[in-house]
Amino acid sequence: MKKLAYKTSLSLLALAAASPALAHEAPFDDQSITVIGAPLALSETNASVSIIDKEEIDRAQNGAAADLIARLPGVHVTQNGALGGVASLRIRGAEDAQTLVVIDGVRVGDPSSPNGAFDFANLMLGSIDRIEVLRGANSLPWGSQAIGGVVSVTSTDPDLASGTSGRVGAEYGARDTVRVNGQLRTAALGASQFGIGGGYVRTRGFSSAAAGTERDGYRQYSANLSNRTEIGSTLLFRAFGLYAASRVELDGFAPPTFTFGDTDEFQKTKEHYAAASLEHRPAGTSGADGFAHRLQFAFADVNRDNFNPDFGDAPTFRARGRSERLSYSLDWGLGDVFGSAAGDSLRLIAGAEREWTRALTDDGFAPDRGQTATTGGWAMLAARPTETFSLTAGVRRDDHRDFGGATSFAADIGQKIGNDVLLRASYREGFKAPTLFQLSDSSGAYGNPELLPERAKSYEVGVRLGDARRFVDVAWYRRDSRNLIDFVSCPPVPDPLPAICASGNRPFGTYDNINRARAEGVEVEAGAKLGSSFAVRANYSLTVATDRTPGSPLEGNRLARRPRHLANAELAWAPDGASGADLSVAVRYAGKSFDDRANSVRLGDYVVVDLRASYPLAAGIELFGRVENLFDEEYQTVATYNTAGRSAYVGARWGF
């Protein structure tokens, strides 16, 4: 069976390579995107941006958002066991904590975690309308964390002209998994439109520990609300809120052997994200030209509690992380200053913000609290001197209360040749501030208040070829990172010792800026519509991510959990005469990698094939089903952790 899986998968990949694949959007489409940090047309970004739209999300049916994002070029996802286990997303070989995640304008990293990364385990597709992914550093508009890239998620978008529409669906499948979700959009109040979404997931799961036999289950309730209200003809109010409550069973290191295996531990997580903004458009809310400015307040709360029934009902570990951000931004079209007949040929886009962050961790022995604040400002010029040439350039300055300041630059250019060719190049800088956990000066903690921000410089050149029916996009990139933060012994460590080691309060070690790294590679993405019924798409990524720390015994080693080779292919069929019917097969390949910096633990390569189908039964009612990991491939993305075998699901949804 495994040989058949490989033969089938490689055949599909060969087919996709021979017939360029359908992109999520045509490469020269003028739709607006925001993941770049400003509402620019996709054709004018000069950056590597992928869009997963509502149609693509509907075809995926259900499941974790990370599984769908993993099909994009340069993206690799690792998961610690069953559904609900920590899911980490790495873009172009960067650390998971170096990818910024934004949901409806709210930054959603966890300030109480050691590295501040967003855990994709609890982000489900049920209430998501759109996902935009920027690959490459881009701290100019976003600030900290945007070293590897930015993931921007839009939940239930309330924008619609009039009336009410919605959808509700349910499915059942492998490991007693139940999923129910729904969305409702209404403009019944005229100038005020609402988007409401919600979902429920429950599964018995499987043993997260490869050596275990006990099932590790998962459950989540979630709800989100979005609002768009026009106030008069020039003001636009928006609001967003999301709540998710999750419970996941964990495996751990139980006595007396303290080897990784089955335990009765579990974790409860509550996430609260919200934002409200007021935008003023003097020329009117229905237009996008001229001058507009916006004031926004947003916050993110992540509360985690770990329990071990062997030690009673009280939490054995608590974590509380909260960030609040007040921001002001403006977008000013300065007019056709170049005489290019290209509309607003010069735009000034700028912003200022203040962020407050606080965190608490408590293991029952030594609670650790921390708080900090950051002030940032940035400005960018977007110019179109001619109808075929575009460029952007800008600078950002951040001042952190604890580690000081960081300045970031970014610039890119794009030149169209005819209607079907775009040459592009960019230089972008990124930085990541140390987390409160890493900066903590509490006695018995692990932090180091002398840490500097991690920094990165990213270079990219590329070419896009094609039209609305077929295209190919090729990009070469390189990212050099320095001051990377890692945990060190205290002592012994290489000289010089971190100053906090002299305090005697770091018996188990501390964090220090010791590492450098380089990631470089090539991405090829292509797509085509084949007649009226078939669409094919594919991508291939070569990523070489290595430790470049001078004098380190690990210099030259590959960074952990970064496969050099990634490939995806999908063939979709929408048969003529069966409106709404759909059949697709998707193939994902990940090459070999290492689980550790020492490159001593190998992770094998793997091929996973997914099959999906849907069929309309009646007006508005659709039956769907899918088989994930069709050929029951056995593999690991994290050493000692299981992954799901063959899994089948069937469900129905009703749209109105």
Secondary structure, DSSP 4 states (H G I P E B T S, - for coil): -HHHHHHHHHHHHHHHHHSPPPPSS-TT---EE-TTSS-EEGGG--SEEEEE-HHHHHHH-SSBHHHHHTTSTTEEEEESSSTTS-EEEEETT--GGGEEEEETTEE---TTSSS----GGG-BSTT--EEEEEES--HHHH-TTTTSEEEEEE-S----SSSEEEEEEEEEEGGGEEEEEEEEEEEEETTEEEEEEEEEEEEEEE-SBTT--S-EEEEEEEEEEEEEEEETTTEEEEEEEEEEEEEEE--EEETTTTEEE----EEEEEEEEEEEEEEE-TT-TT--SSEEEEEEEEEEEEEEEEE-GGG-SS-SEEEEEEEEEEEEEEEEE---TT--SSSS-EEEEEEEEEEEEEEEEE-SS--EEEEEEEEEEEEEEEE-SSSSEEEEEEEEEEEETTTEEEEEEEEEEEEEETTTEEEEEEEEEEEEPPPHHHH---TTS---TT---EEEEEEEEEEEEE-SSEEEEEEEEEEEEEEEEEEE-SSS-SSSPPGGGGGS--TT-EEEEEEEEEEEEEEEEEEEEETTTEEEEEEEEEEEEEE--TT-TTTTPBPTT--SEEEEEEEEE--TTSTT-EEEEEEEEE--EESSTTS-SEE--EEEEEEEEEEEEETTEEEEEEEESTT-----SSTTB----SEEEEEEEEE-
